[in-house]
Structure formats: structure tokens, C-alpha cells
Amino acid sequence: MTALEKIKSEIEKNNVILFMKGTPQFPQCGFSAKAVKLLEAAGVQGFASVNVLDDPEIRQGIKDFSNWPTIPQLYVKGEFIGGCDIMTEMFEAGELQELMQTL
């Protein structure tokens, strides 16, 4: 299975998945840590995550897959939502919380 196939499979099988540096319990960068906190503050009870630091092909592959240059990246119900900045804007507007209530 190629990196892109693995990425697509993970996105399809998880309602909420965060491609991040590190894990939700031990984020390895400030943006990933903030993304985790935003999801928790939005009321998400557990979500899937992929540590892109574990696999260089996944790390580059997710950028190619989404055509988005940075990590973390959030997908909800198979749809690319965005990175930390977009998540922050959505949270401040109440949109992230609304989106998570639809799960």
C-alpha cells in the first residue's frame, strides 16, 4: 500500500482524524498541540491521529494529498478542514463546535 493509499484509508475510516507531529498525548510541535486543544475544547471525545514524524512518506504524502503545505491537518467525515490557523478561526466563530456536533 502506498503512502497516499494509507492516507486515504485512514481518512475514510475515521470521522475525525488529525495528521500531526507527535500524538495527542505528546504533541511534538506547538501547532499540533494547539490543534489537539481546539478539538478537545470543541467537545470531541477521542479522535484518530497520525504521527507524521513516524513516516517521512506520510509526512510528505499528506501535504500532496490535501495540496496543503503545513501540518497539522484536520479531516472530518472525509473532508479536509484545514490546519491550525483555520481551526482557530473556526473555533473562535463557533463553527468548529457546530461541525463536531454533527458527528
C-alpha positions in Angstrom: 0.0 0.0 0.0 1.4 3.4 -1.0 1.5 6.3 1.4 -1.4 8.0 -0.4 -3.5 4.8 -0.2 -2.7 4.7 3.6 -3.7 8.3 4.0 -7.0 7.9 2.0 -7.8 4.7 4.0 -7.3 6.5 7.4 -9.4 9.4 6.3 -12.2 7.2 5.1 -12.4 5.0 8.2 -12.3 7.8 10.8 -14.9 10.5 11.3 -12.3 12.9 12.8 -8.6 12.5 12.1 -5.7 14.8 12.8 -2.5 14.4 10.9 0.0 15.9 13.3 3.5 15.9 14.6 3.5 13.7 17.7 0.5 12.2 19.4 -2.5 13.9 21.2 -0.9 12.9 24.5 2.6 14.1 23.5 2.5 16.7 20.6 5.9 17.4 19.1 5.1 21.0 17.9 3.1 24.0 19.1 0.7 24.0 16.2 -0.1 20.3 16.7 -0.6 20.9 20.5 -3.0 23.8 19.8 -4.9 21.7 17.3 -5.4 19.0 19.9 -6.6 21.6 22.5 -9.0 23.1 20.0 -10.6 19.7 19.3 -10.9 18.9 23.0 -12.4 22.4 23.6 -14.9 21.8 20.8 -16.1 18.7 22.7 -14.5 16.0 20.6 -14.4 12.8 22.7 -11.5 11.0 21.2 -10.3 11.3 17.6 -7.9 9.4 15.4 -4.5 10.8 14.8 -1.5 10.0 12.6 2.0 11.0 13.8 3.6 12.1 10.5 7.1 12.0 12.2 6.9 8.2 12.2 6.9 8.0 8.4 8.5 10.5 6.0 6.3 9.3 3.1 3.2 10.0 5.1 4.6 13.4 6.2 5.1 14.5 2.6 2.1 12.4 1.3 -0.5 14.3 3.4 0.8 17.6 2.0 0.4 16.3 -1.5 -3.0 14.6 -0.8 -4.5 17.8 0.5 -2.5 20.3 -1.5 -1.8 22.0 1.8 1.8 22.8 2.8 1.7 22.6 6.6 0.9 20.1 9.4 -1.3 19.6 11.4 -4.2 18.9 9.1 -7.7 18.1 10.2 -10.2 15.9 8.3 -13.9 15.5 9.4 -16.1 12.9 7.7 -13.6 12.6 4.8 -13.5 16.4 4.2 -10.3 18.4 4.6 -11.0 21.2 7.1 -7.6 22.9 7.3 -4.6 23.5 9.6 -4.2 25.1 12.9 -5.0 28.6 11.8 -8.2 27.6 10.1 -9.2 25.5 13.1 -8.5 28.5 15.4 -10.7 30.8 13.2 -13.5 28.2 13.1 -13.3 27.7 16.9 -13.5 31.4 17.6 -16.5 31.7 15.3 -18.2 28.7 16.9 -18.0 26.8 13.6 -15.7 24.0 14.8 -18.0 23.3 17.7 -21.0 23.2 15.4 -19.2 20.9 13.0 -18.3 18.5 15.8 -21.9 18.3 17.0 -22.9 16.8 13.6 -20.8 13.6 14.4 
